[in-house]
Amino acid sequence: MRTLGSQDFTTYFRGVLAETLVVAGDRVAALDVVGEALDAVESTGERFYAAELHRLRGELLRAAGRDAVTATGCFETAQAIAGRQGARTLEQRAGRSLASARNRG
C-alpha cells in the first residue's frame, strides 16, 4: 500500500499489525504502531478505526502495568468516539475494557 502511495485504510492496517505484534509477544512494538496509527488518524482524517485504536492503546498500557489513569482515559475516549459514530460493537468493546480497568482499581 505504501509503495503504491495509498493511504486508504492506513489506520486499520496499522491496528491489525499492532494486534499481530501482541500475539507475537512484542507489546512495545505494538504500542509504537498504535501511536503511529493514531497519528495517521489526525493526519489523514481517517477516523473509522479510531475508537478501536484508542481501546487497543489502553489495553497495551494496562498490560504493561503503566499509568492506569491514562489507560482508563483511552477506554473512555474509545467509547465516546464509537458512540458518536454509532459503532455499537466498538462502543460495547470499549465499555467492557473500561469496566475491567475500573474493577481492577
C-alpha positions in Angstrom: 0.0 0.0 0.0 2.8 2.4 0.9 4.7 1.6 -2.3 1.6 2.5 -4.3 1.2 5.7 -2.4 -2.2 4.8 -1.0 -3.2 5.9 2.5 -6.5 4.2 2.4 -7.2 2.1 5.4 -3.8 3.0 6.9 -5.2 3.2 10.4 -6.9 -0.1 10.1 -3.9 -1.9 8.7 -1.7 -0.5 11.5 -4.2 -1.6 14.0 -4.1 -5.1 12.6 -0.3 -5.0 12.6 -0.4 -3.9 16.3 -2.7 -6.8 17.2 -0.4 -9.2 15.3 2.6 -7.9 17.3 0.7 -8.5 20.5 0.2 -12.1 19.5 3.9 -12.4 18.7 4.7 -11.1 22.1 6.1 -7.7 21.2 3.9 -5.3 23.1 6.4 -2.5 22.9 6.4 -2.5 19.1 2.6 -2.9 19.2 2.3 0.3 21.3 4.6 2.1 18.9 2.4 1.0 15.9 -0.8 2.1 17.6 0.8 5.5 18.2 1.7 5.7 14.5 -1.9 4.8 13.7 -3.3 7.4 16.0 -1.0 10.0 14.4 -2.4 8.8 11.0 -5.9 9.3 12.2 -5.1 13.0 12.7 -3.0 13.5 9.6 -5.4 11.6 7.2 -8.7 12.2 8.8 -9.5 8.5 8.5 -11.4 8.0 11.7 -13.4 4.8 11.2 -10.9 2.8 13.3 -10.0 5.5 15.8 -12.1 4.0 18.6 -10.5 0.6 18.4 -7.1 2.1 18.3 -7.7 4.0 21.5 -9.0 0.9 23.1 -6.0 -1.1 22.0 -3.7 1.5 23.3 -5.4 1.4 26.7 -5.1 -2.4 26.7 -1.4 -2.3 25.9 -0.7 0.3 28.6 -2.7 -1.7 31.1 -0.9 -4.9 30.2 2.5 -3.1 30.6 1.5 -2.0 34.1 1.7 1.6 33.0 -0.4 4.6 34.1 -3.8 3.2 34.9 -5.4 6.6 34.6 -4.1 7.0 31.0 -5.3 3.5 30.1 -8.8 4.3 31.5 -8.8 7.6 29.6 -8.1 5.6 26.4 -11.1 3.4 27.1 -13.3 6.4 27.8 -12.1 8.1 24.6 -12.7 4.9 22.6 -16.2 4.6 24.0 -17.1 8.2 23.3 -15.8 8.1 19.7 -17.6 4.8 19.0 -20.8 6.3 20.5 -20.6 9.4 18.2 -20.0 7.2 15.2 -22.9 4.8 16.1 -20.4 1.9 16.2 -22.3 0.0 18.9 -20.0 -3.1 18.8 -16.9 -1.0 19.3 -18.7 1.1 21.9 -19.5 -2.1 23.9 -16.0 -3.4 23.5 -14.6 -0.2 24.9 -17.1 -0.3 27.7 -16.0 -3.8 28.6 -12.4 -2.7 28.7 -13.3 0.3 30.8 -15.3 -1.8 33.3 -12.5 -4.2 33.6 -10.0 -1.4 34.2 -12.2 0.1 36.9 -12.7 -3.3 38.6 -9.0 -3.8 38.8 -8.7 -0.4 40.6 
